[in-house]
Amino acid sequence: QGGQFANGSGIRFITLYAQYTAPINNHDLFYTFQGLTNDGQYWVSLIMPITHAILPASGENPPGGVSWEDFSNNYGTYLTDITNQLNAQPASSFFPNMADLDALVSSITITP
């Protein structure tokens, strides 16, 4: 989703980076905003941890008790399903509230 701050704009999303077929989890999930000032001179980056009650605490084990091999073989379907589930959640159900994080982004002013 797009977002704006006092003198620029960008995009915000929640994500998780991993080098393996990681379950989406509360230990590694984060909210990020990436944007540019209107004059194109400054990159603005905000990274904040975020959690949701539907996610496991960590990515130590594949969800549903399946083997790592089965989980990895079905990872594309898993990502589509968990993305749809998270997209269906209200902003207020995340911690911190995504609306509060969006308000933090909109309060940013860059002065050279």
N, C-alpha and C positions, 0 to 999 in steps of 0.2 A: 504494500500500500504506500502511496506517496505521502509525503509530509513536507511541511514548510517550517522554517524558522525565520526570525526577524529579517534577515537579509540573504536568504537562500532557500534551497529546496533539495529534496532527496527522496530516498525510499527507506521504509522501515519494514522489518520482518522478524520473525523468530526462527532460529535455526540451531543446528548442532553440527559441529565438524568432527569427523572421525576418519581414521584410516582403515576401518573395517566395517562390516555390516552391523553397526551399532544400533541397539534399540533406542528409540527416542526416549530420553529420561530426564529427570529433574536435576541431576548432577551436572549435566553437560549442556543443557538447553540455555539459550540466551536470546535476548532482544537486541537488535542492532538497528541503528540508523546510519546511513551513509549518504552524504550530500555534498553539495558545492555551494559556495557563496554566489550570489547573482553575478558578480564580476568574474567568476571563474578562477579566482586567485587562491582560494582556500578550500581544502577538503575538510569536512566535518564528519567525525566518526564517534558514535556513542555505542558502547557495548555494556549491557547490564544483564546479570543473571535473572532468569524468570522461571517460574514453576507452574505446574497445573496438577490438580488432584487426580486426573485420569492417567497420569504418567507414573511409571515406577520410579523409585528413589534413585536408582543407578542403572547402568547398562551392563551389569555383571552377568546377567542371565537373559536368554531370550524369553520374550513374553509367552505365556500360555504353556510353559513347560516343554516346548518342543526342543529338539536338538539344534545345535548351532548350524549343522549342515542343512537341516530342513528350513530353519529360519533364513539362512543365507540364500537358499534356492528360491525362496518366495519373498525376497526383500523388496522387490518392486511393488508387489501387491500390498505388502505391509506398509511401505511408505505412503502409498496412495490412501490406504485406509486411515492411518494415523493422521495424515494431513487433513483429510476430510473431517475427522473427529475434532481436531484442534480448531479448524476453521469454523466449525459450528458452535464453538464455545463463546459466550459473551466476554467482552474485554474485562469486565469486572470479576470474572472467575479465575483470572491469572493472578499470581502474586510475584511482584507487585502488579497492581491493576494496570493493564495496557494503556488505558486512557490517561493515567497519571504519567506514564513514561512518554506518551505522545505530547502531553502538556509540557513536560520537561524539555523535549526537543523544540517545541514551538517557542519556548522562552529563550532559546540561545540567540545571542547577538555577537557577531564577530566584528571586532574593531582592529584594524591594522596598527 
